[in-house]
Amino acid sequence: MNASPVRMDDLPLTRFHWRIAGLTFGAHLTDGYVLGVIGYAMIQLQPQMHLTVVQEGLIGSSALFGLFLGSLILGWISDHTGRQRIFTFSFLLITFASFLQFFVTTAEQLIFLRILIGFGLGGDYAVGHTLLAEFSPRRYRGMLLGSFSVVWTIGYVLASVMGHAWINSDPDAWRWLLASAAFPALLITLLRIGTPESPRWLMRQGRISEAHAVIHRFLGAHVLPGDEIATVTTRHIGALFSSRYWRRTVFNSVFFICLVVPWFVIYTWLPTIAQTIGLEDALTTSLILNVLLIVGALIGLVLTWSLSRRRFLISSFLLLALTLSVLAFTSASNGTVILFLFVLFSTAISAASNLVGILPAESFPTDIRSLGVGFATAMSRLGAAISTALLPIVLVSWGMRAMLLILVAVLLIGFLVSVLWAPETRNLSLVEAADGELKPLEKIDEHSVGV
């Protein structure tokens, strides 16, 4: 007997879903590794290249500047040309630039290559989140998209393990650390060959027969497409600021910025910060705190499954702001309290970061989804890049307490914007979540959003 027809949104998880998820997760593993390893490489880079404070900041933030450009440009291209081409191109670029880091001789060369790596990673953020969201059944979409944070964190912690093990073993350990990202990147590039185009994107272009062919080949002959219709949205950046979507654009950009700025400021420079606040054996301490990020990411995955998106986000901003506020006024001699606060911060921000993979992908219609995800990612990476570059200067000029209080202000801005505009997209199809009108704040069902 033929199986009963079922829509893409209502499918159980299949082997194909896990394949797409695995290819996208591999990208986030590499991303976490690339961004995490630079903090350890900097321990050797600074004395060997006699880096100035400005050069240190630029090297630490260069991949983030690349992420800003790649998210914006490649996300926009993806909405015009499709997801699959950028899905492959991004990792060709990452593989090539990562390998060349081994041979750099100047700070300027390293900055340029890390901008290229970030450019590829930015495109992959925009397209990877979009592609997985457009293939995922609604019941499992939050879990799969939220898993990005878990996998990214594993990559980041792996960088910490490698850095901790290698950095004092050889004067050129920094070269091996930076170039080692080329190996997983090459593997992912090869495995991505043959990835199909998103049927939702094909439907929006009016390429109905191609969309059905992809669905039937990879999901089954009994599977029907979602409720996509032919394109109704102009595919340029101005659409993100139209009367219908500007609140989504502002919310996703601001909440994303306000989560990643504290993350990257603290964790890019974690070994340095640990030394500054007087924790003994700063490398070991920073490694332990990084490992705790995995625990937080797994907790966040459970909370994403069980709580409303809105309540989870708002509560996280409050907890993070409170934690850094207390840390700012804790004496440097009280190492036990400082370590506890760092543990709490690490766990909470890692858990909340699951939402950066979910909310942007659920907030925009198919024909501008990559553009919307890319724009939010770009803004977050620009904010993280600027703040990471300025950190050495802030520490020297104003001290640790001022830096922590600035981060508290950033988190409180995220809290306010989330209270005003955070939508509840849990258990909705992509069409319902992205194409429907956002409810005004005063009309939101308090039970459904959990506040």
C-alpha positions in Angstrom: 0.0 0.0 0.0 1.1 3.6 -0.6 1.9 5.6 2.4 -0.5 8.4 3.3 0.5 11.8 2.1 2.2 13.9 4.8 3.6 17.5 4.6 7.3 18.2 5.2 6.5 20.0 8.4 4.9 16.9 9.9 7.5 14.3 9.1 9.4 12.3 11.7 13.1 12.7 11.6 14.7 10.7 8.8 18.2 9.7 7.8 18.2 12.6 5.4 17.4 15.1 8.1 20.3 13.8 10.2 22.6 14.1 7.1 21.7 17.8 6.6 22.1 18.4 10.3 25.4 16.6 10.5 26.8 18.7 7.6 25.7 21.9 9.2 26.8 20.8 12.7 30.3 20.1 11.2 30.5 23.7 10.0 29.7 24.9 13.5 32.2 22.6 15.1 34.8 24.2 12.7 33.5 27.7 13.5 33.9 27.2 17.2 37.4 25.7 16.8 38.5 28.6 14.5 37.3 31.3 16.9 38.4 29.5 20.0 42.0 28.7 19.0 43.1 32.2 18.4 43.2 33.1 22.2 45.8 30.4 22.8 47.8 31.1 19.6 48.0 34.7 20.8 50.1 33.6 23.8 53.0 32.8 21.4 52.1 35.3 18.7 52.4 38.4 20.9 56.1 37.9 21.9 57.2 36.4 18.6 55.8 39.1 16.3 56.1 41.9 18.9 52.5 42.8 18.5 51.1 46.2 19.5 47.9 46.4 21.5 46.1 47.4 18.3 47.5 44.4 16.3 46.4 42.1 19.1 42.9 43.4 18.9 42.7 43.2 15.2 44.0 39.6 15.1 41.5 38.6 17.8 38.6 40.3 16.0 39.5 39.7 12.3 37.5 36.5 11.9 34.5 38.3 13.4 34.8 41.2 10.9 34.9 38.6 8.1 31.8 36.9 9.6 30.1 40.3 9.5 30.8 40.7 5.7 30.2 37.0 4.8 26.8 36.8 6.7 25.6 40.0 4.9 26.9 39.4 1.4 26.6 35.6 1.0 23.3 35.5 2.8 21.9 38.0 0.3 23.4 36.1 -2.6 21.8 32.8 -1.3 18.3 34.2 -1.4 18.9 35.0 -5.1 20.9 32.0 -6.3 19.9 29.3 -3.8 21.3 27.7 -0.7 23.3 24.9 -2.1 26.0 26.9 -4.0 26.9 29.0 -1.0 26.7 25.9 1.2 29.7 24.4 -0.8 31.6 27.6 -1.6 31.8 28.8 2.0 33.9 25.8 3.1 36.2 25.8 0.1 37.2 29.3 1.2 37.5 28.3 4.9 39.7 25.3 4.0 42.1 27.3 1.7 42.5 30.2 4.1 42.9 28.0 7.2 45.7 26.1 5.6 47.6 29.2 4.6 47.7 30.5 8.2 50.6 28.1 8.7 52.9 30.1 6.5 52.2 33.7 7.7 55.1 35.9 8.7 53.4 39.1 9.6 50.4 40.3 11.6 48.8 41.8 8.5 48.9 38.4 6.6 47.2 36.7 9.5 44.6 39.4 9.8 43.7 39.1 6.1 43.5 35.3 6.2 41.3 35.3 9.2 39.0 37.8 7.6 38.7 35.3 4.7 37.9 32.5 7.1 35.3 34.6 8.8 33.8 35.5 5.5 33.2 31.9 4.7 31.9 31.1 8.1 29.5 34.1 7.9 28.1 32.8 4.7 27.7 29.3 6.2 25.9 30.8 9.2 23.3 32.4 7.0 22.9 29.5 4.7 23.4 26.6 7.1 20.8 27.8 9.6 18.4 28.5 6.7 18.8 25.2 4.9 18.4 23.1 8.0 15.3 25.2 9.1 13.7 24.7 5.7 14.2 20.9 5.7 13.3 20.3 9.4 9.9 19.1 10.6 8.3 21.7 12.9 8.4 19.4 16.0 12.1 18.9 15.8 13.2 22.3 14.3 14.0 23.9 17.6 16.0 21.0 18.8 18.0 20.8 15.6 18.7 24.5 15.3 19.4 24.8 19.0 22.0 22.0 18.7 24.1 24.4 16.7 25.2 25.9 20.0 26.1 22.6 21.5 28.2 21.6 18.5 29.8 25.1 18.2 30.7 24.8 21.9 32.3 21.4 21.4 34.5 22.9 18.7 35.3 25.9 20.9 36.2 23.6 23.8 38.2 21.3 21.5 40.2 24.4 20.6 40.9 25.0 24.3 42.0 21.4 24.8 44.4 21.6 21.8 45.7 25.0 22.8 46.2 23.9 26.4 48.1 20.8 25.2 50.2 22.4 22.5 50.9 26.0 23.2 54.0 25.4 25.4 55.3 22.4 23.5 56.9 24.1 20.6 57.7 27.7 19.5 55.7 27.2 16.3 52.7 25.5 18.0 50.6 28.5 17.1 51.0 27.7 13.4 49.8 24.1 13.8 46.9 25.3 16.0 45.6 27.8 13.5 46.2 25.6 10.4 44.7 22.5 11.9 41.2 23.9 11.2 41.8 23.1 7.5 41.4 19.4 8.1 37.8 19.3 9.4 36.9 22.0 6.9 38.2 19.9 4.0 36.2 16.9 5.2 33.0 18.9 5.4 33.6 20.3 1.9 33.9 16.9 0.4 30.8 15.5 2.3 28.7 18.5 1.1 29.0 17.5 -2.5 25.6 16.5 -3.8 23.6 18.4 -1.2 20.2 19.2 -2.7 18.6 22.7 -3.0 16.0 23.7 -0.5 12.5 22.8 -1.9 11.0 25.8 0.0 13.3 28.1 -1.9 12.5 26.4 -5.2 8.8 26.8 -4.5 9.2 30.5 -3.8 10.9 30.8 -7.2 8.0 29.1 -8.9 10.1 26.0 -9.7 7.4 23.7 -8.5 8.5 20.5 -10.4 12.1 20.8 -9.2 10.9 21.2 -5.6 8.7 18.1 -5.9 11.6 16.2 -7.4 13.9 17.1 -4.4 11.2 16.2 -1.9 10.4 12.8 -3.6 14.0 11.8 -4.0 15.2 12.7 -0.5 12.1 12.6 1.7 9.8 10.1 0.0 7.2 10.0 -2.8 4.3 10.4 -0.3 5.7 13.7 1.1 4.0 17.0 0.1 5.7 20.4 0.3 4.9 23.0 2.9 2.6 25.9 2.4 5.1 28.0 0.4 3.8 30.1 -2.4 5.5 32.0 -5.2 7.7 34.9 -4.1 5.8 37.8 -2.6 8.7 39.6 -0.9 11.3 41.8 -2.6 14.7 40.2 -2.1 16.8 43.2 -1.1 17.9 44.5 2.3 15.2 47.2 2.3 12.6 44.4 2.8 14.1 43.7 6.2 13.1 47.3 7.2 9.6 47.3 5.7 6.7 48.0 7.9 6.0 44.2 8.2 9.5 43.0 9.1 11.5 45.9 10.8 10.6 44.8 14.3 11.8 41.2 13.6 15.0 42.6 12.0 15.7 44.9 15.0 14.9 42.3 17.6 16.9 39.5 16.1 19.9 41.8 15.5 19.9 43.4 18.9 19.3 40.2 21.0 22.0 38.4 18.9 24.5 41.2 19.5 23.7 41.4 23.2 24.4 37.7 23.7 27.5 37.3 21.6 29.3 40.5 22.7 29.8 39.3 26.3 30.6 35.8 25.0 33.3 36.8 22.6 34.8 39.6 24.8 35.2 37.2 27.7 36.1 33.9 25.9 38.4 35.3 23.2 40.5 36.7 26.0 39.8 34.2 28.7 43.4 33.2 29.5 44.3 36.9 29.7 41.3 37.8 31.9 41.9 34.8 34.2 45.4 36.1 34.8 44.2 39.6 35.3 41.7 38.7 38.0 44.3 36.6 39.8 43.1 33.0 39.2 45.9 30.5 39.8 47.0 28.5 36.7 45.0 30.6 34.3 45.3 28.2 31.4 43.9 25.3 33.4 41.1 27.5 34.8 40.1 28.8 31.4 40.1 25.2 30.0 37.7 24.1 32.8 35.4 27.0 32.2 35.4 26.2 28.5 34.4 22.6 29.2 31.5 23.9 31.3 30.2 25.5 28.1 29.2 22.1 26.8 27.2 21.4 30.0 25.4 24.7 29.5 24.7 24.1 25.9 23.1 20.7 26.7 21.0 22.3 29.4 20.0 25.0 26.9 18.9 22.3 24.5 16.6 20.8 27.2 15.2 24.2 28.1 14.6 25.0 24.4 12.5 21.9 24.1 10.5 22.4 27.3 10.2 26.2 27.7 8.8 29.0 25.5 11.4 30.7 23.4 10.4 34.1 24.9 10.6 33.1 28.6 13.9 31.4 28.1 15.5 34.4 26.5 14.3 37.0 28.9 15.2 35.0 32.0 18.7 34.4 30.5 19.4 38.1 30.0 18.5 38.9 33.6 20.6 36.1 35.1 23.6 37.0 33.0 23.4 40.7 33.9 23.1 39.9 37.6 26.1 37.5 37.4 28.4 40.0 35.8 27.2 42.8 38.1 28.2 40.7 41.2 31.5 39.7 39.6 32.4 43.4 38.9 32.2 44.2 42.6 33.9 41.0 43.9 37.4 41.4 45.3 40.1 39.8 43.3 41.3 38.1 46.4 38.1 36.1 46.6 39.0 33.4 44.0 36.4 30.9 45.1 33.5 33.4 44.5 35.0 34.6 41.2 35.3 31.0 40.0 31.7 30.2 41.0 30.5 33.3 39.1 32.4 32.4 36.0 30.9 28.9 36.2 27.4 30.4 36.4 28.1 32.8 33.6 29.6 30.1 31.4 26.7 27.8 31.9 24.0 30.4 31.4 25.3 32.1 28.3 26.0 28.8 26.7 22.5 27.7 27.4 20.9 30.9 26.1 23.1 30.8 22.9 20.9 27.9 21.6 18.4 30.6 20.7 20.6 32.4 18.2 20.3 29.5 15.9 16.5 29.3 16.2 14.8 32.7 16.4 16.4 34.4 13.3 15.7 31.4 11.1 12.0 31.3 12.3 11.4 35.0 11.9 11.6 35.6 8.2 9.9 34.2 5.1 11.7 31.9 2.7 12.6 34.4 0.1 14.5 36.6 2.5 15.3 34.0 5.2 19.0 33.8 4.4 19.2 37.6 4.1 17.5 38.0 7.5 19.6 35.4 9.3 22.7 36.8 7.6 21.9 40.4 8.6 21.3 39.4 12.2 24.5 37.4 12.3 26.4 40.2 10.6 25.3 42.7 13.1 26.2 40.4 16.0 29.6 39.7 14.6 30.3 43.4 13.9 29.4 44.2 17.5 31.5 41.3 18.8 34.4 42.3 16.5 34.4 45.9 17.6 34.1 45.0 21.3 36.8 42.3 21.1 39.2 44.6 19.3 38.6 47.3 22.0 39.0 45.0 25.0 42.8 45.3 25.4 42.5 49.1 25.3 39.6 49.1 27.8 41.4 46.8 30.2 44.6 49.0 30.1 42.7 52.3 30.3 39.7 51.6 32.6 40.3 48.2 34.2 38.3 45.0 34.7 35.4 46.4 36.6 34.6 49.0 34.0 34.7 46.3 31.3 32.3 44.1 33.2 29.8 46.9 33.8 29.8 47.8 30.1 28.9 44.1 29.4 26.1 44.4 32.0 24.7 47.4 30.2 24.8 45.4 26.9 22.9 42.5 28.5 20.2 44.8 30.0 19.6 46.3 26.5 19.1 42.7 25.3 16.6 42.1 28.1 14.6 45.3 27.3 14.4 44.5 23.5 13.3 40.9 24.3 10.6 42.1 26.6 9.3 44.5 23.9 9.5 42.3 20.8 10.5 38.7 21.4 8.0 36.6 19.5 6.9 33.1 20.5 7.5 30.7 17.5 7.5 27.4 19.3 5.4 24.7 17.6 4.6 26.8 14.6 5.4 25.9 11.0 8.0 28.1 9.2 5.2 29.7 7.2 3.1 30.4 10.4 6.1 31.7 12.3 7.7 33.9 9.5 4.8 34.9 7.3 2.2 35.6 10.0 1.9 39.0 11.7 3.6 39.5 15.0 1.2 40.1 17.8 1.5 43.5 19.6 3.1 43.1 23.0 -0.1 43.9 24.9 -2.1 41.2 23.1 0.4 38.4 23.5 -1.1 35.4 25.3 0.8 35.3 28.6 0.3 31.5 29.0 1.8 30.8 25.5 4.9 32.9 26.0 5.5 31.9 29.7 5.7 35.4 31.2 
